[in-house]
Amino acid sequence: MLENKIRRYKIMDAHRALIRKGLYRQAQLVMKSLADGKVTLWLDDDSWAVESLLEGMGCRIWYDGRGNKAVAHV
């Protein structure tokens, strides 16, 4: 339980850092993951960057069988 809260706070910090850098599409995807508890990521550059960020923070990543979609669970 405490680990999940710490992970969410780290994701919030990453969201603020993305906003400061001007990476608004990536920040939007990160915010969606915080709001819904999961986010669907596709094959574009912003989705890949968010997938790498969330995977590095310990979020579970589920991949579609065809490999064109990933779902990150916070």
MOPAC internal coordinates of N, CA, C and O (Angstrom, degrees):
PM7 1SCF
backbone

  N    0.0000 0     0.00 0     0.00 0    0    0    0
  C    1.4424 1     0.00 0     0.00 0    1    0    0
  C    1.5330 1   110.63 1     0.00 0    2    1    0
  O    1.2310 1   120.95 1   131.82 1    3    2    1
  N    1.3166 1   115.79 1   -48.18 1    3    2    1
  C    1.4562 1   119.77 1   179.09 1    5    3    2
  C    1.5262 1   111.20 1   -66.10 1    6    5    3
  O    1.2310 1   120.57 1   143.80 1    7    6    5
  N    1.3410 1   116.52 1   -36.20 1    7    6    5
  C    1.4710 1   120.19 1   178.45 1    9    7    6
  C    1.5176 1   111.09 1   -62.51 1   10    9    7
  O    1.2310 1   120.23 1   141.70 1   11   10    9
  N    1.3380 1   117.16 1   -38.30 1   11   10    9
  C    1.4642 1   120.64 1   178.98 1   13   11   10
  C    1.5249 1   111.18 1   -65.33 1   14   13   11
  O    1.2310 1   120.35 1   139.57 1   15   14   13
  N    1.3391 1   116.95 1   -40.43 1   15   14   13
  C    1.4616 1   119.82 1   178.59 1   17   15   14
  C    1.5214 1   111.23 1   -66.01 1   18   17   15
  O    1.2310 1   120.50 1   138.45 1   19   18   17
  N    1.3230 1   116.66 1   -41.55 1   19   18   17
  C    1.4587 1   120.41 1   178.30 1   21   19   18
  C    1.5258 1   110.27 1   -62.86 1   22   21   19
  O    1.2310 1   120.50 1   137.75 1   23   22   21
  N    1.3489 1   116.65 1   -42.25 1   23   22   21
  C    1.4633 1   120.73 1   178.10 1   25   23   22
  C    1.5214 1   110.50 1   -61.35 1   26   25   23
  O    1.2310 1   119.90 1   137.69 1   27   26   25
  N    1.3349 1   117.80 1   -42.31 1   27   26   25
  C    1.4649 1   120.57 1  -179.99 1   29   27   26
  C    1.5291 1   111.06 1   -64.60 1   30   29   27
  O    1.2310 1   119.99 1   140.29 1   31   30   29
  N    1.3257 1   117.62 1   -39.71 1   31   30   29
  C    1.4690 1   120.24 1   177.78 1   33   31   30
  C    1.5261 1   111.29 1   -65.28 1   34   33   31
  O    1.2310 1   120.15 1   142.44 1   35   34   33
  N    1.3261 1   117.32 1   -37.56 1   35   34   33
  C    1.4605 1   120.21 1   176.58 1   37   35   34
  C    1.5233 1   110.69 1   -65.23 1   38   37   35
  O    1.2310 1   120.57 1   141.29 1   39   38   37
  N    1.3292 1   116.52 1   -38.71 1   39   38   37
  C    1.4687 1   120.46 1   178.13 1   41   39   38
  C    1.5251 1   110.04 1   -66.72 1   42   41   39
  O    1.2310 1   119.96 1   141.97 1   43   42   41
  N    1.3313 1   117.67 1   -38.03 1   43   42   41
  C    1.4657 1   120.63 1   176.26 1   45   43   42
  C    1.5273 1   110.99 1   -62.52 1   46   45   43
  O    1.2310 1   120.36 1   138.57 1   47   46   45
  N    1.3234 1   116.92 1   -41.43 1   47   46   45
  C    1.4694 1   120.35 1   176.51 1   49   47   46
  C    1.5203 1   111.22 1   -62.44 1   50   49   47
  O    1.2310 1   120.54 1   139.74 1   51   50   49
  N    1.3397 1   116.57 1   -40.26 1   51   50   49
  C    1.4656 1   120.45 1   177.99 1   53   51   50
  C    1.5272 1   110.25 1   -64.65 1   54   53   51
  O    1.2310 1   120.19 1   142.99 1   55   54   53
  N    1.3316 1   117.24 1   -37.01 1   55   54   53
  C    1.4667 1   121.26 1   177.93 1   57   55   54
  C    1.5287 1   110.38 1   -62.61 1   58   57   55
  O    1.2310 1   120.48 1   134.74 1   59   58   57
  N    1.3272 1   116.69 1   -45.26 1   59   58   57
  C    1.4698 1   119.73 1   178.15 1   61   59   58
  C    1.5261 1   111.30 1   -62.45 1   62   61   59
  O    1.2310 1   120.32 1   141.45 1   63   62   61
  N    1.3132 1   117.00 1   -38.55 1   63   62   61
  C    1.4653 1   120.24 1   179.23 1   65   63   62
  C    1.5293 1   110.71 1   -65.83 1   66   65   63
  O    1.2310 1   120.17 1   140.62 1   67   66   65
  N    1.3262 1   117.28 1   -39.38 1   67   66   65
  C    1.4681 1   120.17 1   177.88 1   69   67   66
  C    1.5207 1   111.37 1   -64.48 1   70   69   67
  O    1.2310 1   120.30 1   140.99 1   71   70   69
  N    1.3340 1   117.03 1   -39.01 1   71   70   69
  C    1.4629 1   120.75 1   177.81 1   73   71   70
  C    1.5276 1   109.88 1   -63.37 1   74   73   71
  O    1.2310 1   120.37 1   136.92 1   75   74   73
  N    1.3353 1   116.90 1   -43.08 1   75   74   73
  C    1.4754 1   120.34 1   179.42 1   77   75   74
  C    1.5189 1   111.66 1   -62.25 1   78   77   75
  O    1.2310 1   120.45 1   145.04 1   79   78   77
  N    1.3345 1   116.74 1   -34.96 1   79   78   77
  C    1.4637 1   120.57 1  -179.66 1   81   79   78
  C    1.5248 1   112.48 1   -79.40 1   82   81   79
  O    1.2310 1   119.95 1   166.96 1   83   82   81
  N    1.3300 1   117.70 1   -13.04 1   83   82   81
  C    1.4592 1   121.16 1  -179.80 1   85   83   82
  C    1.5219 1   113.47 1    87.27 1   86   85   83
  O    1.2310 1   120.01 1  -162.73 1   87   86   85
  N    1.3092 1   117.59 1    17.27 1   87   86   85
  C    1.4665 1   121.89 1   179.45 1   89   87   86
  C    1.5284 1   108.39 1   -94.38 1   90   89   87
  O    1.2310 1   121.05 1  -105.16 1   91   90   89
  N    1.3390 1   115.59 1    74.84 1   91   90   89
  C    1.4570 1   121.14 1  -169.77 1   93   91   90
  C    1.5275 1   113.47 1   -71.82 1   94   93   91
  O    1.2310 1   119.44 1   144.59 1   95   94   93
  N    1.3192 1   118.67 1   -35.41 1   95   94   93
  C    1.4720 1   120.21 1   179.19 1   97   95   94
  C    1.5277 1   110.22 1   -66.74 1   98   97   95
  O    1.2310 1   119.91 1   138.50 1   99   98   97
  N    1.3099 1   117.77 1   -41.50 1   99   98   97
  C    1.4566 1   120.53 1   177.09 1  101   99   98
  C    1.5254 1   110.28 1   -65.71 1  102  101   99
  O    1.2310 1   120.31 1   139.84 1  103  102  101
  N    1.3221 1   117.02 1   -40.16 1  103  102  101
  C    1.4600 1   120.75 1   178.23 1  105  103  102
  C    1.5214 1   110.97 1   -63.76 1  106  105  103
  O    1.2310 1   120.56 1   144.06 1  107  106  105
  N    1.3209 1   116.54 1   -35.94 1  107  106  105
  C    1.4636 1   120.57 1   178.35 1  109  107  106
  C    1.5342 1   110.79 1   -64.97 1  110  109  107
  O    1.2310 1   120.31 1   138.65 1  111  110  109
  N    1.3238 1   117.01 1   -41.35 1  111  110  109
  C    1.4594 1   120.44 1   178.32 1  113  111  110
  C    1.5288 1   111.22 1   -66.36 1  114  113  111
  O    1.2310 1   120.30 1   140.61 1  115  114  113
  N    1.3212 1   117.04 1   -39.39 1  115  114  113
  C    1.4636 1   120.56 1   177.93 1  117  115  114
  C    1.5255 1   109.93 1   -65.12 1  118  117  115
  O    1.2310 1   120.09 1   138.60 1  119  118  117
  N    1.3313 1   117.44 1   -41.40 1  119  118  117
  C    1.4638 1   120.43 1   178.94 1  121  119  118
  C    1.5223 1   111.17 1   -64.98 1  122  121  119
  O    1.2310 1   120.28 1   142.74 1  123  122  121
  N    1.3239 1   117.06 1   -37.26 1  123  122  121
  C    1.4657 1   120.39 1   177.05 1  125  123  122
  C    1.5210 1   110.44 1   -63.14 1  126  125  123
  O    1.2310 1   120.12 1   142.20 1  127  126  125
  N    1.3325 1   117.37 1   -37.80 1  127  126  125
  C    1.4591 1   119.81 1   178.51 1  129  127  126
  C    1.5223 1   111.01 1   -66.13 1  130  129  127
  O    1.2310 1   120.10 1   144.12 1  131  130  129
  N    1.3290 1   117.42 1   -35.88 1  131  130  129
  C    1.4594 1   120.71 1   177.86 1  133  131  130
  C    1.5281 1   111.53 1   -70.71 1  134  133  131
  O    1.2310 1   120.57 1   140.34 1  135  134  133
  N    1.3224 1   116.52 1   -39.66 1  135  134  133
  C    1.4650 1   120.46 1  -176.58 1  137  135  134
  C    1.5265 1   111.99 1   -72.50 1  138  137  135
  O    1.2310 1   120.21 1   136.11 1  139  138  137
  N    1.3348 1   117.20 1   -43.89 1  139  138  137
  C    1.4620 1   121.15 1  -174.65 1  141  139  138
  C    1.5226 1   113.89 1   -96.90 1  142  141  139
  O    1.2310 1   120.06 1   164.68 1  143  142  141
  N    1.3094 1   117.50 1   -15.32 1  143  142  141
  C    1.4531 1   120.51 1  -176.46 1  145  143  142
  C    1.5110 1   113.05 1    87.28 1  146  145  143
  O    1.2310 1   120.55 1   172.35 1  147  146  145
  N    1.3301 1   116.55 1    -7.65 1  147  146  145
  C    1.4631 1   121.93 1   176.57 1  149  147  146
  C    1.5195 1   108.33 1  -157.18 1  150  149  147
  O    1.2310 1   121.26 1   -19.71 1  151  150  149
  N    1.3112 1   115.19 1   160.29 1  151  150  149
  C    1.4568 1   120.58 1   177.90 1  153  151  150
  C    1.5257 1   107.86 1  -145.97 1  154  153  151
  O    1.2310 1   120.77 1   -40.62 1  155  154  153
  N    1.3348 1   116.13 1   139.38 1  155  154  153
  C    1.4610 1   121.79 1   177.20 1  157  155  154
  C    1.5225 1   108.33 1   -91.45 1  158  157  155
  O    1.2310 1   121.14 1   -52.10 1  159  158  157
  N    1.3103 1   115.43 1   127.90 1  159  158  157
  C    1.4649 1   122.21 1  -177.75 1  161  159  158
  C    1.5135 1   109.09 1  -118.11 1  162  161  159
  O    1.2310 1   120.78 1   -39.55 1  163  162  161
  N    1.3165 1   116.12 1   140.45 1  163  162  161
  C    1.4617 1   121.52 1  -177.22 1  165  163  162
  C    1.5170 1   110.02 1  -110.47 1  166  165  163
  O    1.2310 1   120.01 1    31.49 1  167  166  165
  N    1.3332 1   117.59 1  -148.51 1  167  166  165
  C    1.4568 1   122.02 1  -172.74 1  169  167  166
  C    1.5337 1   113.96 1  -101.40 1  170  169  167
  O    1.2310 1   119.67 1  -169.56 1  171  170  169
  N    1.3209 1   118.24 1    10.44 1  171  170  169
  C    1.4621 1   119.20 1  -179.10 1  173  171  170
  C    1.5334 1   110.66 1   -84.22 1  174  173  171
  O    1.2310 1   120.82 1   -10.35 1  175  174  173
  N    1.3127 1   116.04 1   169.65 1  175  174  173
  C    1.4692 1   121.67 1  -175.36 1  177  175  174
  C    1.5288 1   112.38 1   -65.10 1  178  177  175
  O    1.2310 1   120.36 1   139.97 1  179  178  177
  N    1.3396 1   116.91 1   -40.03 1  179  178  177
  C    1.4574 1   119.56 1  -179.70 1  181  179  178
  C    1.5251 1   111.21 1   -64.82 1  182  181  179
  O    1.2310 1   120.31 1   138.45 1  183  182  181
  N    1.3197 1   117.01 1   -41.55 1  183  182  181
  C    1.4636 1   120.90 1   178.67 1  185  183  182
  C    1.5222 1   110.64 1   -64.15 1  186  185  183
  O    1.2310 1   120.37 1   140.60 1  187  186  185
  N    1.3255 1   116.89 1   -39.40 1  187  186  185
  C    1.4617 1   119.37 1   179.39 1  189  187  186
  C    1.5264 1   111.00 1   -64.94 1  190  189  187
  O    1.2310 1   120.52 1   139.41 1  191  190  189
  N    1.3328 1   116.60 1   -40.59 1  191  190  189
  C    1.4606 1   120.25 1   179.55 1  193  191  190
  C    1.5257 1   110.77 1   -64.44 1  194  193  191
  O    1.2310 1   120.24 1   138.47 1  195  194  193
  N    1.3283 1   117.14 1   -41.53 1  195  194  193
  C    1.4640 1   121.00 1   178.94 1  197  195  194
  C    1.5233 1   110.20 1   -68.58 1  198  197  195
  O    1.2310 1   120.01 1   141.06 1  199  198  197
  N    1.3244 1   117.58 1   -38.94 1  199  198  197
  C    1.4642 1   120.72 1   177.20 1  201  199  198
  C    1.5225 1   110.84 1   -61.02 1  202  201  199
  O    1.2310 1   120.08 1   136.43 1  203  202  201
  N    1.3099 1   117.46 1   -43.57 1  203  202  201
  C    1.4668 1   121.34 1   178.20 1  205  203  202
  C    1.5214 1   111.06 1   -63.50 1  206  205  203
  O    1.2310 1   120.77 1   138.00 1  207  206  205
  N    1.3221 1   116.13 1   -42.00 1  207  206  205
  C    1.4569 1   121.40 1  -179.84 1  209  207  206
  C    1.5275 1   110.83 1   -62.99 1  210  209  207
  O    1.2310 1   120.46 1   130.54 1  211  210  209
  N    1.3275 1   116.72 1   -49.46 1  211  210  209
  C    1.4649 1   120.84 1  -177.56 1  213  211  210
  C    1.5271 1   111.90 1   -68.80 1  214  213  211
  O    1.2310 1   120.57 1   143.36 1  215  214  213
  N    1.3230 1   116.52 1   -36.64 1  215  214  213
  C    1.4639 1   119.83 1   178.23 1  217  215  214
  C    1.5282 1   110.54 1   -65.82 1  218  217  215
  O    1.2310 1   120.39 1   142.51 1  219  218  217
  N    1.3178 1   116.87 1   -37.49 1  219  218  217
  C    1.4526 1   120.95 1   177.61 1  221  219  218
  C    1.5196 1   113.32 1   -67.14 1  222  221  219
  O    1.2310 1   120.59 1   156.98 1  223  222  221
  N    1.3268 1   116.47 1   -23.02 1  223  222  221
  C    1.4599 1   121.07 1   179.02 1  225  223  222
  C    1.5283 1   112.76 1   -92.36 1  226  225  223
  O    1.2310 1   120.52 1  -177.91 1  227  226  225
  N    1.3146 1   116.62 1     2.09 1  227  226  225
  C    1.4592 1   119.62 1   175.09 1  229  227  226
  C    1.5107 1   115.57 1    94.13 1  230  229  227
  O    1.2310 1   119.67 1  -166.06 1  231  230  229
  N    1.3209 1   118.23 1    13.94 1  231  230  229
  C    1.4633 1   120.30 1   177.54 1  233  231  230
  C    1.5301 1   109.86 1   -77.33 1  234  233  231
  O    1.2310 1   121.32 1   -30.65 1  235  234  233
  N    1.3243 1   115.09 1   149.35 1  235  234  233
  C    1.4645 1   119.45 1   178.41 1  237  235  234
  C    1.5236 1   109.15 1   -79.21 1  238  237  235
  O    1.2310 1   120.52 1   -43.97 1  239  238  237
  N    1.3201 1   116.62 1   136.03 1  239  238  237
  C    1.4625 1   122.90 1   179.52 1  241  239  238
  C    1.5249 1   108.05 1  -117.72 1  242  241  239
  O    1.2310 1   120.72 1   -51.12 1  243  242  241
  N    1.3227 1   116.23 1   128.88 1  243  242  241
  C    1.4588 1   122.31 1   177.17 1  245  243  242
  C    1.5250 1   107.47 1  -113.48 1  246  245  243
  O    1.2310 1   120.49 1   -49.17 1  247  246  245
  N    1.3324 1   116.67 1   130.83 1  247  246  245
  C    1.4611 1   121.52 1  -178.13 1  249  247  246
  C    1.5156 1   110.69 1  -107.87 1  250  249  247
  O    1.2310 1   120.64 1   -39.41 1  251  250  249
  N    1.3185 1   116.39 1   140.59 1  251  250  249
  C    1.4536 1   122.70 1   174.98 1  253  251  250
  C    1.5223 1   109.43 1   -68.12 1  254  253  251
  O    1.2310 1   120.10 1   -27.34 1  255  254  253
  N    1.2974 1   117.41 1   152.66 1  255  254  253
  C    1.4591 1   121.38 1  -178.52 1  257  255  254
  C    1.5184 1   113.62 1   -61.25 1  258  257  255
  O    1.2310 1   120.20 1   148.74 1  259  258  257
  N    1.3236 1   117.23 1   -31.26 1  259  258  257
  C    1.4625 1   120.93 1   179.50 1  261  259  258
  C    1.5206 1   112.45 1   -84.25 1  262  261  259
  O    1.2310 1   120.36 1   167.39 1  263  262  261
  N    1.3185 1   116.91 1   -12.61 1  263  262  261
  C    1.4572 1   120.46 1   175.19 1  265  263  262
  C    1.5033 1   115.33 1    83.94 1  266  265  263
  O    1.2310 1   119.61 1  -167.68 1  267  266  265
  N    1.3400 1   118.34 1    12.32 1  267  266  265
  C    1.4627 1   119.21 1  -178.62 1  269  267  266
  C    1.5319 1   112.67 1  -104.88 1  270  269  267
  O    1.2310 1   120.04 1  -177.93 1  271  270  269
  N    1.3245 1   117.52 1     2.07 1  271  270  269
  C    1.4468 1   121.04 1  -178.60 1  273  271  270
  C    1.5234 1   109.79 1  -144.80 1  274  273  271
  O    1.2310 1   121.03 1   -38.64 1  275  274  273
  N    1.3075 1   115.64 1   141.36 1  275  274  273
  C    1.4639 1   121.46 1   174.80 1  277  275  274
  C    1.5260 1   107.40 1  -131.62 1  278  277  275
  O    1.2310 1   120.61 1   -35.43 1  279  278  277
  N    1.3117 1   116.44 1   144.57 1  279  278  277
  C    1.4597 1   121.98 1   176.51 1  281  279  278
  C    1.5220 1   106.92 1  -120.69 1  282  281  279
  O    1.2310 1   120.93 1   -57.59 1  283  282  281
  N    1.3255 1   115.83 1   122.41 1  283  282  281
  C    1.4601 1   121.44 1   179.82 1  285  283  282
  C    1.5219 1   108.54 1  -101.11 1  286  285  283
  O    1.2310 1   120.48 1   -54.05 1  287  286  285
  N    1.3290 1   116.68 1   125.95 1  287  286  285
  C    1.4648 1   123.25 1   178.95 1  289  287  286
  C    1.5188 1   108.36 1  -105.40 1  290  289  287
  O    1.2310 1   120.83 1   -53.22 1  291  290  289
  N    1.3307 1   116.02 1   126.78 1  291  290  289
  C    1.4601 1   121.04 1  -179.63 1  293  291  290
  C    1.5103 1   109.62 1   -80.66 1  294  293  291
  O    1.2310 1   120.10 1   180.00 1  295  294  293

